């Protein structure tokens, strides 16, 4: 089972391109849809959440 260092991952998302963030979200969602009892469910949900947070942060910075 994967474990996440939350602050480290949030820092990592700031270095990712928008395409990388969107791909990560898509990949995690597809994994969760295809693997119902995935033991890393929480990890993938955290990845989705932090990538979306970063995209939202960037969008607000532009507005």
N, CA, C and O of each residue as an XYZ file, in Angstrom:
252
protein
N       0.840     -1.174      0.000
C       0.000      0.000      0.000
C       0.889      1.242      0.000
O       1.867      1.321      0.743
N       0.532      2.214     -0.849
C       1.292      3.448     -0.946
C       0.955      4.376      0.212
O      -0.175      4.393      0.702
N       1.944      5.146      0.643
C       1.696      6.193      1.627
C       2.140      7.513      1.026
O       3.075      7.561      0.226
N       1.464      8.583      1.417
C       1.754      9.884      0.837
C       2.298     10.843      1.876
O       1.792     10.942      2.994
N       3.341     11.542      1.475
C       3.818     12.686      2.249
C       3.072     13.883      1.666
O       3.432     14.384      0.600
N       2.039     14.338      2.360
C       1.126     15.333      1.815
C       1.809     16.659      1.472
O       1.557     17.220      0.405
N       2.647     17.152      2.336
C       3.289     18.440      2.046
C       4.258     18.314      0.874
O       4.365     19.231      0.059
N       4.955     17.201      0.784
C       5.879     16.966     -0.323
C       5.129     16.888     -1.657
O       5.573     17.441     -2.663
N       3.996     16.199     -1.648
C       3.229     16.051     -2.882
C       2.645     17.389     -3.328
O       2.634     17.694     -4.520
N       2.163     18.181     -2.386
C       1.632     19.495     -2.736
C       2.725     20.373     -3.339
O       2.469     21.124     -4.281
N       3.924     20.284     -2.810
C       5.056     21.026     -3.361
C       5.358     20.533     -4.773
O       5.642     21.332     -5.664
N       5.297     19.228     -4.975
C       5.556     18.643     -6.292
C       4.569     19.161     -7.332
O       4.958     19.438     -8.466
N       3.296     19.296     -6.961
C       2.296     19.733     -7.943
C       2.611     21.122     -8.488
O       2.220     21.444     -9.610
N       3.305     21.942     -7.718
C       3.652     23.295     -8.191
C       4.677     23.260     -9.325
O       4.813     24.229    -10.071
N       5.393     22.149     -9.453
C       6.389     22.023    -10.519
C       5.824     21.315    -11.747
O       6.486     21.259    -12.784
N       4.625     20.781    -11.649
C       4.018     20.038    -12.749
C       3.334     20.999    -13.721
O       2.799     22.032    -13.321
N       3.363     20.640    -15.000
C       2.644     21.432    -15.991
C       1.150     21.152    -15.848
O       0.746     20.183    -15.204
N       0.341     22.011    -16.455
C      -1.110     21.788    -16.435
C      -1.447     20.452    -17.091
O      -2.330     19.734    -16.621
N      -0.758     20.121    -18.159
C      -0.991     18.833    -18.836
C      -0.668     17.659    -17.921
O      -1.397     16.667    -17.901
N       0.411     17.766    -17.171
C       0.776     16.694    -16.230
C      -0.255     16.570    -15.117
O      -0.598     15.460    -14.710
N      -0.744     17.686    -14.627
C      -1.756     17.654    -13.576
C      -3.035     16.996    -14.097
O      -3.611     16.139    -13.428
N      -3.475     17.397    -15.286
C      -4.686     16.823    -15.871
C      -4.516     15.340    -16.179
O      -5.443     14.554    -15.982
N      -3.344     14.957    -16.658
C      -3.089     13.546    -16.936
C      -3.122     12.727    -15.639
O      -3.689     11.635    -15.608
N      -2.525     13.246    -14.592
C      -2.508     12.536    -13.309
C      -3.925     12.330    -12.794
O      -4.266     11.244    -12.326
N      -4.750     13.369    -12.880
C      -6.148     13.255    -12.454
C      -6.849     12.173    -13.260
O      -7.509     11.301    -12.696
N      -6.707     12.230    -14.580
C      -7.348     11.256    -15.474
C      -6.872      9.841    -15.172
O      -7.681      8.917    -15.086
N      -5.579      9.671    -15.012
C      -5.006      8.349    -14.753
C      -5.514      7.772    -13.433
O      -5.880      6.598    -13.365
N      -5.538      8.587    -12.397
C      -6.018      8.123    -11.091
C      -7.494      7.738    -11.156
O      -7.900      6.717    -10.600
N      -8.291      8.561    -11.837
C      -9.722      8.272    -11.936
C      -9.969      6.979    -12.704
O     -10.824      6.181    -12.320
N      -9.232      6.773    -13.776
C      -9.377      5.530    -14.549
C      -8.971      4.316    -13.732
O      -9.615      3.269    -13.802
N      -7.913      4.455    -12.964
C      -7.468      3.352    -12.104
C      -8.548      3.005    -11.089
O      -8.861      1.832    -10.885
N      -9.118      4.026    -10.454
C     -10.140      3.784     -9.441
C     -11.419      3.193    -10.040
O     -12.069      2.358     -9.411
N     -11.780      3.618    -11.240
C     -12.969      3.059    -11.905
C     -12.759      1.594    -12.273
O     -13.679      0.781    -12.176
N     -11.549      1.267    -12.693
C     -11.269     -0.086    -13.155
C     -10.891     -1.069    -12.064
O     -10.885     -2.278    -12.296
N     -10.576     -0.569    -10.881
C     -10.107     -1.435     -9.789
C     -10.902     -1.071     -8.541
O     -10.470     -0.259     -7.722
N     -12.058     -1.682     -8.418
C     -13.035     -1.312     -7.394
C     -12.476     -1.396     -5.980
O     -12.708     -0.489     -5.181
N     -11.759     -2.440     -5.655
C     -11.244     -2.611     -4.289
C      -9.747     -2.272     -4.198
O      -8.992     -2.937     -3.490
N      -9.344     -1.245     -4.913
C      -7.946     -0.827     -4.965
C      -7.414     -0.512     -3.559
O      -7.998      0.305     -2.848
N      -6.320     -1.149     -3.161
C      -5.775     -0.898     -1.821
C      -5.173      0.503     -1.678
O      -4.940      0.970     -0.563
N      -4.925      1.165     -2.800
C      -4.352      2.519     -2.762
C      -5.398      3.591     -3.048
O      -5.054      4.687     -3.490
N      -6.647      3.291     -2.805
C      -7.749      4.211     -3.091
C      -7.504      5.597     -2.487
O      -7.640      6.608     -3.177
N      -7.153      5.644     -1.234
C      -6.916      6.918     -0.554
C      -5.768      7.704     -1.174
O      -5.840      8.927     -1.293
N      -4.725      7.013     -1.562
C      -3.570      7.662     -2.177
C      -3.981      8.331     -3.486
O      -3.651      9.491     -3.732
N      -4.712      7.581     -4.329
C      -5.128      8.130     -5.612
C      -6.109      9.289     -5.431
O      -6.063     10.261     -6.185
N      -6.984      9.194     -4.449
C      -7.911     10.296     -4.176
C      -7.144     11.536     -3.720
O      -7.489     12.654     -4.104
N      -6.115     11.346     -2.912
C      -5.284     12.478     -2.493
C      -4.586     13.107     -3.687
O      -4.512     14.331     -3.786
N      -4.073     12.283     -4.597
C      -3.425     12.809     -5.804
C      -4.398     13.665     -6.609
O      -4.059     14.769     -7.037
N      -5.604     13.152     -6.809
C      -6.630     13.896     -7.539
C      -6.891     15.230     -6.847
O      -6.917     16.280     -7.488
N      -7.078     15.176     -5.562
C      -7.387     16.381     -4.785
C      -6.272     17.425     -4.901
O      -6.556     18.592     -5.170
N      -5.039     17.038     -4.709
C      -3.934     17.994     -4.748
C      -3.692     18.543     -6.153
O      -3.330     19.710     -6.305
N      -3.886     17.725     -7.169
C      -3.740     18.224     -8.542
C      -4.841     19.236     -8.857
O      -4.577     20.261     -9.485
N      -6.059     18.958     -8.432
C      -7.153     19.912     -8.647
C      -6.924     21.197     -7.859
O      -7.201     22.292     -8.349
N      -6.422     21.061     -6.650
C      -6.112     22.254     -5.850
C      -5.109     23.147     -6.570
O      -5.264     24.368     -6.594
N      -4.084     22.540     -7.156
C      -3.058     23.308     -7.847
C      -3.626     23.978     -9.097
O      -3.312     25.135     -9.378
N      -4.458     23.258     -9.846
C      -5.084     23.867    -11.017
C      -5.969     25.054    -10.603
O      -5.966     26.090    -11.267
N      -6.714     24.904     -9.520
C      -7.553     25.989     -9.021
C      -6.707     27.175     -8.552
O      -7.068     28.328     -8.788
N      -5.592     26.893     -7.895
C      -4.713     27.961     -7.425
C      -4.195     28.775     -8.605
O      -4.157     30.005     -8.555
N      -3.800     28.082     -9.660
C      -3.297     28.774    -10.848
C      -4.377     29.606    -11.529
O      -4.129     30.719    -11.994
N      -5.564     29.047    -11.576
C      -6.669     29.754    -12.218
C      -7.001     31.040    -11.450
O      -7.263     32.078    -12.057
N      -6.988     30.967    -10.131
C      -7.262     32.154     -9.305
C      -6.151     33.198     -9.439
O      -6.410     34.401     -9.385
N      -4.923     32.731     -9.614
C      -3.790     33.656     -9.746
C      -3.879     34.464    -11.036
O      -3.416     35.603    -11.094
N      -4.473     33.875    -12.065
C      -4.613     34.544    -13.352
C      -5.774     35.537    -13.326
O      -5.719     36.580    -13.977
N      -6.812     35.213    -12.581
C      -8.026     36.062    -12.544
C      -7.819     37.376    -11.837
O      -8.750     38.175    -11.736
